[in-house]
Amino acid sequence: MAHTLKLNELEVAFEELEYPVTKSEAATAFAETTLVLADGERNLGSLLGETQEERYESAGELEAALHNVLPREAVGEPFQSEGEG
């Protein structure tokens, strides 16, 4: 079953995985999930497969790794905050 997620929904989705989790396990778990970005949509499983580490200890660690593979324009305008301030 295909799912669609926004960036602000990733933490909750990633918390559903059992940690530690390998990059391959995470990519497989989200293989049918579309991530909605500011500049379009990408397959979340494919993006997770591009992350650097082979193993993640927490949802926060996995989310941080994902943000490292996203292009800057995918997350919105440079220097734009999400509800901070």
Backbone bond lengths (Angstrom), bond angles and torsions (degrees), N, CA, C in turn:
res aa  C-N    CA-C-N  psi(-1)  N-CA   C-N-CA  omega(-1)  CA-C   N-CA-C  phi
1 M - - - 1.449 - - 1.529 109.49 -
2 A 1.296 117.74 126.11 1.459 122.77 -178.33 1.526 110.39 -79.65
3 H 1.314 115.03 144.22 1.452 122.32 178.48 1.518 109.27 -126.92
4 T 1.325 115.72 160.27 1.449 121.90 173.70 1.516 107.97 -127.16
5 L 1.342 116.01 132.31 1.462 121.40 179.08 1.516 110.06 -128.34
6 K 1.337 115.51 151.86 1.453 122.11 170.84 1.523 107.38 -102.21
7 L 1.321 117.07 162.56 1.462 121.29 -179.55 1.523 112.52 -54.22
8 N 1.332 117.47 -39.23 1.458 119.64 -177.23 1.531 112.88 -75.32
9 E 1.318 118.13 -2.35 1.464 122.29 177.98 1.530 112.25 -103.22
10 L 1.327 116.69 -2.87 1.466 120.34 -174.89 1.518 113.58 -64.43
11 E 1.325 117.31 -42.60 1.461 119.85 -176.16 1.524 111.46 -56.81
12 V 1.314 116.38 -46.93 1.470 120.81 -179.94 1.528 110.30 -63.72
13 A 1.325 117.05 -43.65 1.468 121.15 179.50 1.525 111.00 -63.62
14 F 1.317 117.13 -43.15 1.463 121.06 -178.88 1.527 111.64 -68.35
15 E 1.318 117.83 -28.66 1.465 121.21 178.87 1.527 112.12 -67.58
16 E 1.325 117.06 -16.31 1.462 120.51 179.10 1.530 112.28 -76.72
17 L 1.333 117.11 -15.34 1.465 120.63 177.45 1.524 110.06 -77.26
18 E 1.316 115.25 157.74 1.461 120.77 176.53 1.527 108.28 -95.81
19 Y 1.332 116.35 124.91 1.470 121.77 -176.06 1.520 111.10 -105.25
20 P 1.340 116.42 149.32 1.464 126.96 0.14 1.527 111.09 -68.51
21 V 1.329 114.90 155.16 1.461 121.91 -179.63 1.529 108.00 -131.84
22 T 1.323 115.85 143.34 1.459 118.98 176.87 1.525 109.41 -85.14
23 K 1.322 115.26 160.94 1.464 120.98 176.76 1.527 109.59 -56.74
24 S 1.317 116.98 -43.32 1.461 121.81 -178.98 1.528 111.89 -63.14
25 E 1.328 116.76 -42.67 1.472 120.66 179.12 1.528 110.79 -63.77
26 A 1.330 116.49 -43.01 1.465 120.51 179.48 1.527 110.64 -64.97
27 A 1.329 116.24 -43.77 1.465 120.16 179.43 1.525 110.96 -61.51
28 T 1.324 116.81 -41.34 1.463 121.25 178.81 1.525 111.23 -66.16
29 A 1.330 116.90 -41.38 1.467 121.42 -179.06 1.530 111.95 -61.56
30 F 1.333 116.54 -30.58 1.461 120.59 -177.59 1.525 112.81 -112.97
31 A 1.321 116.61 22.59 1.462 121.60 -177.77 1.528 112.99 -61.31
32 E 1.312 117.34 -28.27 1.467 121.05 -178.64 1.518 112.14 -108.16
33 T 1.329 116.38 25.00 1.459 121.46 -177.95 1.525 109.82 -111.42
34 T 1.320 116.06 131.12 1.453 122.88 177.28 1.525 108.01 -98.43
35 L 1.319 116.16 129.87 1.462 121.89 176.45 1.520 107.96 -100.20
36 V 1.334 116.47 122.47 1.458 122.48 -179.93 1.526 107.93 -87.60
37 L 1.324 115.71 121.06 1.462 122.68 -178.34 1.521 110.46 -116.07
38 A 1.317 116.65 167.89 1.465 120.89 179.69 1.522 111.78 -60.78
39 D 1.349 116.87 -29.02 1.466 119.86 -177.27 1.524 113.53 -109.05
40 G 1.328 117.19 19.08 1.456 120.36 178.36 1.513 112.01 136.60
41 E 1.311 116.42 -152.12 1.463 122.09 -177.76 1.518 109.82 -127.97
42 R 1.343 116.10 148.85 1.463 121.94 176.64 1.519 108.41 -140.19
43 N 1.309 116.27 155.41 1.456 121.23 176.25 1.529 108.39 -76.09
44 L 1.330 116.16 122.56 1.461 120.93 -176.59 1.520 111.86 -65.19
45 G 1.321 117.68 -39.60 1.459 120.65 178.78 1.516 111.75 -60.81
46 S 1.321 116.93 -41.87 1.468 120.97 178.03 1.520 111.45 -64.36
47 L 1.331 116.57 -42.23 1.462 120.22 178.11 1.521 111.32 -62.22
48 L 1.329 116.68 -42.81 1.469 120.00 179.32 1.523 110.85 -63.76
49 G 1.326 116.51 -32.93 1.454 120.81 177.22 1.521 113.05 -66.49
50 E 1.339 117.38 -17.94 1.463 122.58 179.39 1.528 113.04 -89.94
51 T 1.336 117.75 -6.42 1.463 120.30 -177.54 1.521 111.22 -67.24
52 Q 1.331 116.21 161.21 1.457 122.44 -171.96 1.526 114.87 -77.47
53 E 1.304 117.26 -47.27 1.468 121.32 -173.80 1.526 111.09 -78.33
54 E 1.320 115.70 155.34 1.465 120.60 177.06 1.523 112.39 -92.20
55 R 1.356 117.31 -14.32 1.462 121.76 -176.11 1.527 109.43 -147.35
56 Y 1.329 115.94 141.13 1.457 122.29 -179.16 1.523 109.19 -125.59
57 E 1.335 115.20 137.63 1.461 121.89 -175.71 1.527 113.34 -92.78
58 S 1.340 117.73 -15.86 1.466 120.15 -176.41 1.528 110.51 -155.83
59 A 1.336 114.63 165.42 1.464 120.61 177.20 1.524 110.60 -62.76
60 G 1.326 117.15 -38.50 1.457 120.96 179.59 1.512 112.17 -64.09
61 E 1.320 116.06 -39.83 1.463 120.82 178.83 1.531 110.67 -65.29
62 L 1.328 116.77 -41.49 1.457 121.53 178.92 1.527 110.82 -65.82
63 E 1.322 116.53 -42.25 1.468 120.37 179.56 1.530 110.60 -64.86
64 A 1.319 117.55 -41.80 1.471 120.69 178.37 1.527 110.47 -61.83
65 A 1.325 116.88 -41.12 1.465 120.77 179.40 1.528 110.57 -64.23
66 L 1.317 116.81 -38.57 1.460 120.83 178.49 1.525 110.55 -63.29
67 H 1.321 116.93 -44.25 1.467 120.21 179.99 1.527 111.24 -60.80
68 N 1.317 117.32 -28.60 1.463 120.81 179.11 1.524 112.87 -70.39
69 V 1.328 118.62 -20.45 1.469 120.63 179.35 1.529 112.61 -100.90
70 L 1.322 117.56 -5.08 1.467 120.73 178.37 1.528 110.01 -82.86
71 P 1.331 117.43 137.25 1.460 118.88 174.04 1.530 109.97 -67.00
72 R 1.310 117.72 149.06 1.469 121.86 -176.67 1.532 111.78 -53.74
73 E 1.341 116.89 -41.34 1.467 119.23 -177.12 1.530 112.73 -69.22
74 A 1.310 117.58 -14.83 1.465 121.07 -179.77 1.519 112.29 -71.11
75 V 1.323 117.10 -24.65 1.461 119.86 -175.38 1.526 113.12 -102.97
76 G 1.314 118.15 4.71 1.456 121.29 176.79 1.512 111.74 116.67
77 E 1.298 116.02 -166.50 1.459 121.57 -177.67 1.526 111.06 -68.88
78 P 1.319 117.87 142.26 1.467 120.41 176.31 1.523 110.61 -56.60
79 F 1.307 116.08 140.61 1.473 124.92 178.25 1.517 113.18 67.75
80 Q 1.303 118.43 9.91 1.455 121.54 177.69 1.522 108.03 -85.42
81 S 1.322 117.36 131.36 1.458 120.65 179.75 1.522 110.23 -99.07
82 E 1.318 114.85 159.64 1.469 119.62 177.32 1.517 109.04 -104.53
83 G 1.324 116.47 83.28 1.449 121.11 174.99 1.517 114.81 82.10
84 E 1.312 119.28 9.09 1.444 120.91 177.70 1.512 109.72 -84.93
85 G 1.324 115.20 156.36 1.447 118.64 172.86 1.423 113.71 107.60
